[in-house]
Amino acid sequence: MTQSQQLATAKTAAEQPQILCTDKDLSAAEGLWAGTDVIAIDTEFVRERTYFAALGLIQISNGTTVWLVDPLNISDFGPLQNLFTNPSILKILHSPSEDLEILQQYFGCLPEPMFDTQLAAAMLGQALQISYQKLLLWQLEIEIDKGETRSNWLQRPLRKSQLHYAAMDVSYLPIVYQQLSVQLHSSGRYDWVTQDSQLQLFKARQEADIDSLYLKFTDAWRLDDRQLRTLQKLCRWREETAIKNDLPRSFILKDKELSQIARCLPDSISSLNQCAELHPKSLRLYGEKILHIITTLSHKQADSEPVTSPLMPLSSTEKACLKEVKEAVNNIAAAHDLDPASLASRRELEALIRQRPLNNLPAKFRGWRKSLLDAEITLINQLTRA
């Protein structure tokens, strides 16, 4: 089949998707998936006023057929789990971090082996965050409409325009994969995408440590021991409350409010309101609990376990090293026609500097990046501690 024929077939498939909305539908489709080597997957979900994403649709395509799985009335997702875990079928996704999170949440498994077309494009000189729309324009010279991006995917019935939009998100991906695969093998970089896709899967399987959430606050290093313990406990309480009530963290308390409370350590409702200026509803619902956390910590201070210290700002010597390494990374990326961010982000380079000596490199830097950045890693290791 020529590429023009493939494109025409994919276009027709997107215009005439098969809707799977019962256990019987899903079971029947499983037999068709089993006969393919490559299959594209995407999800549509809603996550605006909840902690957990609500799955609205799962899109699947082998390039000739598009299946839209409506999960709202399906009880047996075994066929999907079989597809996701079938080692003989390569799953193609584009920028899948959120997809992986929701698939792990709903089905307890991930699509593996996996190939991320966004990473693949970055290995071929495109921006690391290239959109699916720009990917199709670059590889296939096809323009698609993204007008349904913010649709409510939980409403039923779904509009025809929503179904077409969702189908288009996967119908061309198998063809794109074919082209990217040829280009990557030609440049010797196919394995780079395989390695980085595997790292994404590994990351998606890791459970968040809610006792370490406070370390993400950039100003936490300014707090004394009691303030830091308070911030740690408040972050844990907020996370547990958000999960229990299925609400975004910010609906409980905002980060800024947590920081202010930890700094001020209020001992009454009035002082709490004065230091953090909480919304009246938040003050009414959570005020007493916040004060209880602060009071309990003050009474248990002497018996408390040591708390992990947050990251300090880089010293002037470390900043100079970061600048030198970042410039080197930019030059290496340019020489290899790569987006510098695909080699190492500023945050990752900072982490390497703080982590030295680098006796055990992070997984990301033990793969294909290691040979490219060997001199820079050596430079970081030679940096004298300030």
FENNOR-V956614 format. One record per residue. N is the residue number from 1. RES is the residue in one letter. SS is DSSP state (helix for helix, strand for strand, loop for the rest). BURIAL is 1 if it has 24 or more other C-alpha atoms within 12 Angstrom, else 0. Layout:
N&RES&SS&BURIAL, N&RES&SS&BURIAL
//
This chain:
1&M&loop&0, 2&T&loop&0, 3&Q&helix&0, 4&S&helix&0, 5&Q&helix&0, 6&Q&helix&1, 7&L&helix&1, 8&A&helix&0, 9&T&helix&1, 10&A&helix&1, 11&K&helix&1, 12&T&helix&0, 13&A&helix&1, 14&A&helix&1, 15&E&helix&1, 16&Q&loop&1, 17&P&loop&1, 18&Q&strand&1, 19&I&strand&1, 20&L&strand&1, 21&C&loop&1, 22&T&loop&0, 23&D&helix&0, 24&K&helix&0, 25&D&helix&1, 26&L&helix&1, 27&S&helix&1, 28&A&helix&0, 29&A&helix&1, 30&E&helix&1, 31&G&helix&0, 32&L&helix&0, 33&W&helix&1, 34&A&loop&1, 35&G&loop&0, 36&T&loop&1, 37&D&loop&1, 38&V&strand&1, 39&I&strand&1, 40&A&strand&1, 41&I&strand&1, 42&D&strand&1, 43&T&strand&1, 44&E&strand&1, 45&F&strand&1, 46&V&strand&1, 47&R&loop&0, 48&E&loop&0, 49&R&loop&0, 50&T&loop&0, 51&Y&loop&1, 52&F&loop&1, 53&A&loop&1, 54&A&strand&1, 55&L&strand&1, 56&G&strand&1, 57&L&strand&1, 58&I&strand&1, 59&Q&strand&1, 60&I&strand&1, 61&S&strand&1, 62&N&loop&1, 63&G&loop&1, 64&T&loop&1, 65&T&loop&1, 66&V&strand&1, 67&W&strand&1, 68&L&strand&1, 69&V&strand&1, 70&D&loop&1, 71&P&helix&1, 72&L&helix&1, 73&N&helix&0, 74&I&loop&0, 75&S&loop&0, 76&D&loop&0, 77&F&loop&1, 78&G&helix&0, 79&P&helix&1, 80&L&helix&1, 81&Q&helix&0, 82&N&helix&1, 83&L&helix&1, 84&F&helix&1, 85&T&helix&1, 86&N&loop&1, 87&P&loop&0, 88&S&loop&0, 89&I&loop&1, 90&L&strand&1, 91&K&strand&1, 92&I&strand&1, 93&L&strand&1, 94&H&loop&1, 95&S&loop&1, 96&P&loop&1, 97&S&helix&1, 98&E&helix&1, 99&D&helix&1, 100&L&helix&1, 101&E&helix&1, 102&I&helix&1, 103&L&helix&1, 104&Q&helix&1, 105&Q&helix&0, 106&Y&helix&1, 107&F&helix&1, 108&G&loop&0, 109&C&loop&1, 110&L&loop&1, 111&P&loop&1, 112&E&loop&1, 113&P&loop&1, 114&M&strand&1, 115&F&strand&1, 116&D&strand&1, 117&T&helix&1, 118&Q&helix&1, 119&L&helix&1, 120&A&helix&1, 121&A&helix&1, 122&A&helix&1, 123&M&helix&1, 124&L&loop&1, 125&G&loop&1, 126&Q&loop&1, 127&A&loop&1, 128&L&loop&1, 129&Q&loop&1, 130&I&loop&1, 131&S&loop&1, 132&Y&helix&1, 133&Q&helix&1, 134&K&helix&1, 135&L&helix&1, 136&L&helix&1, 137&L&helix&0, 138&W&helix&0, 139&Q&helix&1, 140&L&helix&1, 141&E&loop&0, 142&I&loop&0, 143&E&loop&0, 144&I&loop&1, 145&D&loop&0, 146&K&loop&0, 147&G&loop&0, 148&E&loop&0, 149&T&loop&0, 150&R&loop&0, 151&S&loop&1, 152&N&loop&0, 153&W&loop&1, 154&L&loop&0, 155&Q&loop&0, 156&R&loop&0, 157&P&loop&0, 158&L&loop&0, 159&R&loop&0, 160&K&helix&0, 161&S&helix&0, 162&Q&helix&1, 163&L&helix&1, 164&H&helix&1, 165&Y&helix&1, 166&A&helix&1, 167&A&helix&1, 168&M&helix&1, 169&D&helix&1, 170&V&helix&1, 171&S&helix&1, 172&Y&loop&1, 173&L&helix&1, 174&P&helix&1, 175&I&helix&1, 176&V&helix&1, 177&Y&helix&1, 178&Q&helix&1, 179&Q&helix&1, 180&L&helix&1, 181&S&helix&1, 182&V&helix&0, 183&Q&helix&0, 184&L&helix&1, 185&H&helix&0, 186&S&helix&0, 187&S&helix&0, 188&G&loop&0, 189&R&loop&1, 190&Y&helix&1, 191&D&helix&0, 192&W&helix&1, 193&V&helix&1, 194&T&helix&1, 195&Q&helix&1, 196&D&helix&1, 197&S&helix&1, 198&Q&helix&1, 199&L&helix&1, 200&Q&helix&1, 201&L&helix&1, 202&F&helix&1, 203&K&helix&0, 204&A&helix&1, 205&R&helix&0, 206&Q&loop&0, 207&E&loop&0, 208&A&loop&0, 209&D&loop&0, 210&I&helix&0, 211&D&helix&1, 212&S&helix&1, 213&L&helix&1, 214&Y&helix&1, 215&L&helix&1, 216&K&helix&0, 217&F&loop&1, 218&T&loop&0, 219&D&loop&1, 220&A&helix&1, 221&W&helix&1, 222&R&helix&0, 223&L&loop&1, 224&D&loop&0, 225&D&helix&1, 226&R&helix&1, 227&Q&helix&1, 228&L&helix&1, 229&R&helix&1, 230&T&helix&1, 231&L&helix&1, 232&Q&helix&1, 233&K&helix&1, 234&L&helix&1, 235&C&helix&1, 236&R&helix&1, 237&W&helix&1, 238&R&helix&1, 239&E&helix&1, 240&E&helix&0, 241&T&helix&1, 242&A&helix&1, 243&I&helix&0, 244&K&helix&0, 245&N&helix&0, 246&D&loop&0, 247&L&loop&0, 248&P&loop&1, 249&R&helix&1, 250&S&helix&1, 251&F&helix&1, 252&I&helix&1, 253&L&loop&1, 254&K&loop&1, 255&D&helix&1, 256&K&helix&0, 257&E&helix&1, 258&L&helix&1, 259&S&helix&1, 260&Q&helix&1, 261&I&helix&1, 262&A&helix&1, 263&R&helix&1, 264&C&helix&1, 265&L&loop&1, 266&P&loop&1, 267&D&loop&1, 268&S&loop&0, 269&I&helix&1, 270&S&helix&0, 271&S&helix&0, 272&L&helix&1, 273&N&helix&1, 274&Q&helix&0, 275&C&helix&0, 276&A&helix&1, 277&E&loop&0, 278&L&loop&1, 279&H&loop&0, 280&P&helix&0, 281&K&helix&0, 282&S&helix&1, 283&L&helix&1, 284&R&helix&0, 285&L&helix&0, 286&Y&helix&1, 287&G&helix&1, 288&E&helix&0, 289&K&helix&0, 290&I&helix&1, 291&L&helix&1, 292&H&helix&0, 293&I&helix&1, 294&I&helix&1, 295&T&helix&0, 296&T&helix&0, 297&L&helix&1, 298&S&helix&0, 299&H&helix&0, 300&K&loop&0, 301&Q&helix&0, 302&A&helix&0, 303&D&helix&0, 304&S&loop&0, 305&E&loop&0, 306&P&loop&0, 307&V&loop&1, 308&T&loop&0, 309&S&loop&1, 310&P&loop&1, 311&L&loop&0, 312&M&loop&0, 313&P&loop&0, 314&L&loop&0, 315&S&loop&0, 316&S&helix&0, 317&T&helix&0, 318&E&helix&1, 319&K&helix&0, 320&A&helix&0, 321&C&helix&1, 322&L&helix&1, 323&K&helix&0, 324&E&helix&1, 325&V&helix&1, 326&K&helix&1, 327&E&helix&0, 328&A&helix&1, 329&V&helix&1, 330&N&helix&1, 331&N&helix&0, 332&I&helix&1, 333&A&helix&1, 334&A&helix&0, 335&A&helix&0, 336&H&loop&0, 337&D&loop&1, 338&L&loop&1, 339&D&loop&1, 340&P&helix&1, 341&A&helix&1, 342&S&helix&1, 343&L&helix&1, 344&A&loop&1, 345&S&loop&0, 346&R&helix&0, 347&R&helix&0, 348&E&helix&1, 349&L&helix&1, 350&E&helix&1, 351&A&helix&1, 352&L&helix&1, 353&I&helix&1, 354&R&helix&1, 355&Q&helix&0, 356&R&loop&1, 357&P&loop&0, 358&L&loop&1, 359&N&loop&0, 360&N&loop&0, 361&L&loop&1, 362&P&loop&0, 363&A&helix&0, 364&K&helix&1, 365&F&helix&1, 366&R&loop&0, 367&G&loop&1, 368&W&loop&1, 369&R&helix&1, 370&K&helix&0, 371&S&helix&0, 372&L&helix&1, 373&L&loop&1, 374&D&helix&0, 375&A&helix&0, 376&E&helix&1, 377&I&helix&1, 378&T&helix&0, 379&L&helix&1, 380&I&helix&1, 381&N&helix&1, 382&Q&helix&0, 383&L&loop&1, 384&T&loop&0, 385&R&loop&0, 386&A&loop&0
//
